[in-house]
Structure formats: structure tokens, C-alpha cells
Amino acid sequence: MSDLLANRVAQATFFAWAIAQLLKVLIELIWRRKLNLRLLTSAGGMPSSHSATVCALATAIAMHDGMTSSLFAVSLVLATVVMYDAAGVRRAAGIQARILNQIIDELFQGHPISETRLRELLGHTPVQVVVGAALGILIAWAWLKP
């Protein structure tokens, strides 16, 4: 376990995730004047912690092992897939959830049906993904710079 805790690549990666999650709470507090601690463990929102995490991982591996390493190639592909999914598939699922919730609200007003609502904040806008990616790259670079 101590080897994992001493791993600078892992440190940078987890630090980027934690900072992104904390920033979600701070941004919500500033923009909406609401302290929402549930954002510490939620997906979606600004910035994308998924993007921050995988970009920090890829950047840290590039700095530690070099951009010609196989490990960097794997992390780069992983980052691309995760960011595409965050801004594409999961965002579309969130939009569908919002529309379904609206249909339920409008069609069944006053009628008892399931009160379970679908989670609407699943994915990210392209801006949230880019900001998360930049945050991850910056944190990994700062953490591992010589």
C-alpha cells in the first residue's frame, strides 16, 4: 500500500480528481449561493472530474515515462474515450432523463405514479470537458514538474 501512496503518477491523478470535485462545490456556492456537498461524489457539472482525472493520468505518464511509451499511448486512448463518453453518451442520457421527467410531470399531474425521478446530471457540456481536461493537465504538470 505504501508503494501506491508514494506513486507520483497516482498522486497527481487522484489530486486532480479531488480538486475538480471541490471546484464543483465552490462553483455551485458562488453561482447559486447553495452549499451542495453531494457534488463531492457526483458525476456531471463544472469542471468534469472525469476529464481532469484521465488527463492528469495521461500527462503524468507522459512526464514520467515519456510520450513514446506504450503506457502513455494507452492512457491517451483511455482519456479520449472517457471524454467522448462524458460529453456524448452520458450527456445524451441526461437530456433524455430531463425530457422523461418533464413528460411525467405534465402527463400525470395529480395522479399517483412512481415518484422516482431519473438523474438528469449525468454528462458534461463540451466546455465542462475542456475545463476538466485543462485542470487535469495543469495539476499533473505542477505535481510532477522537475
N, C-alpha and C positions, 0 to 999 in steps of 0.2 A: 504493500500500500504506500509506503514511503517513496518508492520509486515513481509511482504515478503522481504523487503530490509534488515531487521535485521536477517533473517533466515540464519544461518551459513552454512547449507547444500546447500541452493540455491546459496549463495555467492561462495562457493568452486566450485560448478558445473559451474556457469557462468564464473568464473575466469579461470577455466581450458579451457573452450571453447575459451575465448578471447586470452589466451596465445598461444594456438595451432594455431589460425588464424594468430596471429602476427608472430609466428615462420615460417609459410608458406611464408610470405613476406620476412622475413630475410634470409631464406634458398634460396629462388629464387634470392635474391640480391647477396648473396655470391656465389652460384653455377653458375648462368647465368649472373651475373652483370646487372640485369634488375630489376628496381623497378616496381612491378606489384601490385598496390593497390587493384585491383579487387579480388585478392586472399583473402582479408579480409572477403569477403562474399561468397566465392565459396566452392563447395564440391570437394573432391579429393585432392591429394597432401600429402606432408610430413610436419608434422605428421597428422594423422587422427584426426580431431577435433570431429568427431562423437564418436570415441573411447575414446578420452580424456574426453568428456562430460559425457558419460554414466559410465565410470569407476570412475570418480570423484564423480558422484552421488552415485554409489554403495559403494564406500569407505567411503564417508561422512556419509551415512546412517548407515553403519556398525560401524563407530566410535561413532555416536550419539545415535543410538538405539540398537546396538548390532547385532552380526551376527546371533542370533537366532530369530530376529524379522521377522514378515511377510513382513514388508516393505523392509527389506534387500533382502529377497527371490525374491520379485517382481523386485527390481532394478537389481539384479544379472541376472535374466532371460531376462530382457529388454536389459542389456548390452551385453549378449551373442547373442541375436537376431540381434541387431544393428551391432555388429562387424562382425557377419557372413554375413549379408547383404552387408556391406561395402566392404568386401574382396571377396565376392562371386558374388551375383546377380548384384550389381551395377558395379563391375569391368568387368564382362562379357558383360554388356550392353555397357560399354565404349570401349571395344575391338571391339565389333560389329560395333559401330559407326565409329571407325577408319577405319575398313575394308570397310564399305559402302562409306565413304568419299573418300577412295583410288579408289574404283570402279568408282565412279562418276568422279573423276579427270581423270582417264585413259580412260574410255569409251566415255566420252563426251567432250574431249578437243576441244575447238574451237566452240562447239555447245552451243547455249543459252539454259540453263535449270536453274532450281531454284538455286540461289546462296546460299541458306540457307544450312549451314553445320551443321551436328549433333555435339552435345557436346561430346567430347571424354574423358574428365577427369571427370568421374562420381564416380568411386570407388577407392579402395585402394589396394596396394600390401599388402601381409601379414606383411611385415616389417613395413609399414606405420601404420597398425592397432596396432601392438605390441608397437611401439614407442608412438603412441597416448594413448594407454591404460596405459603404464607406466607413461607417463606425467600426465594423469588424476589422477592416484593413488597417485603419488608424491605430486601433488598440493593439493589434498584433505587432505592428511595426514599432510602436512605442515600447511594448513589453520586451521585444527581442532585439531592438537596435543595439549595435555594438558599442 
